[in-house]
Amino acid sequence: MAATKRLTADALAEALVERTGHAFADRQRLQRALTHASARSTRAGVDYERFEFLGDRVLGLVVADMLLAAFPDAAEGELSLRLNALVNAEALSEIAEEIGLPELVRAGSDVRNLEGRKRTNLRADALESLIAVLYLDGGFETARAFIHRYWQPRSQAIGAARRDAKTELQEWAHQAASGAVPAYRVDAREGPDHDPLFTVSVKVGHFAPAIGSGRSKREAEQAAAAALLLREGVWSAA
């Protein structure tokens, strides 16, 4: 997230009209939503994390509804895999980059210079904050139109969803490791209570452990299982 000049609330709103399809009425709220706590002189009245919390729920609801309509014959497991692929931090970070959102977020220099997973999470959080403001400022249909604009093409581009990674790993382990059962371990938990990041490792028999991360323990376990399946050639990267 590169350092940029601070935009006024009006300039920020104008910069986002074309990208979101919405003219913001409460421009001060938009500016608060895209101001990271690291750019504030005090944490009193910080809204950033609260906007993320709301935006995450709005996004999940809209994408779940979109998938139900697009894949009427899909089972719950397949829908869950598709949903996770569309709302994980990597997908959100890509969309944030696509619309140029990182350059509009106010953040301290230490945060702007983050790399790797932390930078991905920061961009994902900023996009969730933006979705929350779209919902608060324009209502559900405004937020829904924005989400459909950027998520629907991606939902169609995702190929047939794979089976649940943990289920696949358990069945593979039974054959490849003489009945061994995958053992999962939480290696780290970071972030605030409302938006944690879990790091989980999984070990199967004599095979080297694999690591995954996610915003819930279950998501991290799925990521770790998928990583092991990919590494051992059970799954292809495609």
Helices and strands as residue ranges (DSSP letters): H 9-20, H 27-33, G 37-39, H 48-70, H 76-87, H 89-98, G 102-104, H 109-112, H 116-138, H 140-157, H 165-176, E 183-190, E 197-203, E 210-214, H 217-231
